Amino acid sequence: MTDESPFAAVDRAAEANELHRPVSFDDGVVTRPSGPGSTTVHAYLRHLREQGLDCVPEPLGMEGGVETLRFIEGEDGGQGWYHQHTDQGLASAARLLRRIHDAGAGSAPPADAVWGAEPIDGDATVFCHGDPGPWNFIWQDDEAVALIDWDYLHPAPRTDDVAYALRWFAPLRSDLHALEWHHFPQVPDRGARVRTFVEAYGDLPPFDVADAVIDRIRAVVRLQQDLAARGVEPQATWVADGSIERDLEEIAWIEAHRDAF
């Protein structure tokens, strides 16, 4: 038996991420370790900004294993949970994601592009963020104004990002998580929040929400397993601390509650 909080493992995972991917801010510049796909990400961010988008970071450069980007004012991380409680915040994130997907459609990736997640072929692929949870949006007054941390950039159908977002925004997670992790004052109407997000994003082909989110979680599991097997941090620490088992439990919860979505 243990009296450990059910979220203690998640707290340790966040600490591992901060340890292995430390971020510093100085005079409007963000400095963080670069990764294998950073050159590809910077090229894509430059394309988006050339389309007039100021809702993604401006890449400044890479040198000595670190990358620098222009800081975007607002709240992110754990504060993101609070801003997206309202329909206003929820819909603003969906609209911003759609705007970015549309603007990136004409991007020509470098021939030696390195993607942060497995590319998914399809008839209507876009360049997906890969991790569009509330913590990676920048928020101002319950409005999503920017999307940061593009480490998992990859080509895939739009629903790849939408499904990932729905897991965390609706959320398609247990009542306990909705209250204690997402900080909702009461258990939200998940079905209504799914509809608000999907309608605000707009013009999506019909898809089964539960199946799409489960498929997306399984893709996250495969990526974590692959990175952990290669000793990549923080994924190696996450997997050792039970992240795969927690994801499988969440899949089972979605299966048992799919009629609610």
N, C-alpha and C positions, 0 to 999 in steps of 0.2 A: 504494500500500500504506500501511497505517497500523497502528501498534501500540496503538491505542486499545482499551480494554476494551470488550467488547460491551455493557456496562451504563453506559458513560460518558454516552451520550445520555439514558438514564433519570435519571442523577444530575443532569444539567443541567435536565431537565424538573422535577425536584423543587425545584431551586434557583429556577426561574422561578415555581413555585407559591408558594414562601415569599416571594419578592420582591413578587409582586402581591397576595397574600392574607396579609399578615403577621398573626400572632396573638400577643397578649400575655396574660400571666396576672398577676393582682394580687389578693391577699386573697380568693381563692376565686372570682374573676370572670374569665371569658374575654372578651377584647375582640378583635373582628375586623371587617374591612370588611363592610358589608352589601351585598346584591345585589338585583336586581330582584324576586326571589322571596322575600326575607327575611320580608316581612309574612305571606305565605302559610305559610311554614315555622313562624313563631312561633305562628300560630293553630293549626296542627296539633300542635305540641309541647305547647301549653297543653291541647288536647283529650286527648292521651295522658296527661298528668300528672293531669288531672281524673279519668281512669279508674284512677288509683292507680299508674301506671308511674313508677318513679324511675330507669328505665334509659335515659332520654333527657334531654338537657339542659333545665334550667328556663330559659325565655327571660325575660330581665330588662328588655330595652328596646332601642330604636333611636333614635339621634340623630346628626345630623351625618355621615351616611354610615358609621356604625359600629353594630354590634350587640353586645349584651352578654348572656352566658349564664352560668349557674352552672357552676363547674368540677366535674367528676366525677373522683374519685381513681382512679388505676390507670395502666396502661401502654397506649400506643397507638402509632401510627406503625410504624416498623421493628420494634419489639419485638413487635408483633402476630404476626409470622411464627412466633416461637418458641412462643408460648402455644398455637397451634392445631395444632402437630405431633401432639399426642396425640388419641386418639379422644374423650377427655373435653372438651378444648378445642373440637374440631371440632363435636361434638354440641351443646355449650352455645351456640355461635353460632347454629346452626340453630334451636334451641328459642327463643332470644331473638328471632330474626327473626320466627318464627311468633307469638310472644306480642305483638309490636308490630303485626304485620299484623292480628291479630284485634282488638286494642284500638282500632285506628284505623278499623274498619269503619263505625262510626256517625258519623264526623266529617263535618260539613257545611262544605265549603270556601267561602271568601268568593266572592261573585259575580264579583269581579275578580281571581280567583286567577291567579297567575303561576307556572307550573310550570318546574322546572329542567331537565326533559327532555320529550320528546314524549309526550303522553298516548296510551295504547293502549286502545281500546275492547274490551269483552268482557263476557261474562255474569257473571263473578265477579271484578271488579276490586277491588283494594285500593289503599291509598296506599303506593307503593313508595319505598324510600329512594333507590334509583338508583345507589348506590356502596358496597354492603355488602361491601367487602374487609376482610381482617384488620386493616388499618391504621386503619379507622374504628370498630372495636370497642374498648371499654375492657376491659382484662384484669386480673384479679386471680387469681393462683395457678392459671393454666391454665383459668380460667373467664371466659367473656364476660359482663360485667356491665352493659354499656351500649353504645349505638350513637350516634355523634356525626356531625357534618358532614352536614347534611341539604340541601345546596345543590341536589341533583338530584331532589328530591321530585316525584313525578308519579303519577297514577292509571294502573294497569296490572294485568294478571293477576299472581298470586303468583309464577308461574314466571319472571317478568321479573327479580325480585330473586334468586330461587333460582339461576337460570342464571348471573347475574352473579357471585354468590358462588362457585359451583362452579368457575368459571374460575380463581379465585385460591386457593380452599381446597383443591381436589383435589391439585394444580392441573392444569388441562387446558392444560399448557404443556410445553415441551421438558425433557428430563432436565437440560440445562445450567441452565435457569432454576430448576428444582426444587432443585438443589443450591446454586447460587451466589447466587440471588436470594432464594428462600424458605428457604434454610439448612437443608434437610432433611439429616440425616447420611447418608442413602442415598435413592435414588430411591423414592418412595412407591408403594404399590399404589393407583393412581388410582381404579380401579373400586371397590375396597373403601371408599375415602374418599367417593366419590360416594354409595354406598349408605348409609353412616353418616350423612351430612348429610341426605339425602332422608328417611330413616326417622326421624331425630330431629325434622325439621321436621313431618312427619306429614301424612297425608290429602291428598296431592297427586294430581291426575289423572295418568294415564300420559303421559309425554312422552319424546321422543327427546333424550337429553342432549346429544349432539354438535350436533344441529340447533338446539336451544334456545340453547346457548352461542354458536354461530356467529351466530344471529340477534341475540343481545344485543350481540356485538362489533360487528356491522354498525351497530346503532343508536348505539353509542358513536362509531363512525367518522363517521356522519352528523352527530351533535351537534358533534363537534370541528370538522368541516369548516364547519358553519354558523357557529359561534362565531368560528373563525379568520377566516372571510371577512368578518366584521363587525369584525375587529380586536380582539376580546375577548381579554384575557390571563387566565390563562397559556396558553390554548388556541392562540393565534396562534404563540407560541414553540414549543409542543409540535409543532404541525403542521410548522412550518419545520424542526424538528430531526428529522423523520422518523417521527413517531408513527403516521401512517396506514400507512406502509409496514410498520412493525413489527406493527401489528394484522393486516394482510393476511397477513403471514408466519405469524402465529399461527393464523389461520383455516386456512391450508393445512396446518399441522401437525396440527390437530384432525381435518381431513378424512382425513389419511393414517393417523391412529391411532384412528379412531372405534370400532373393535372393542374397544379396551381399556377403554371406559367403560360 
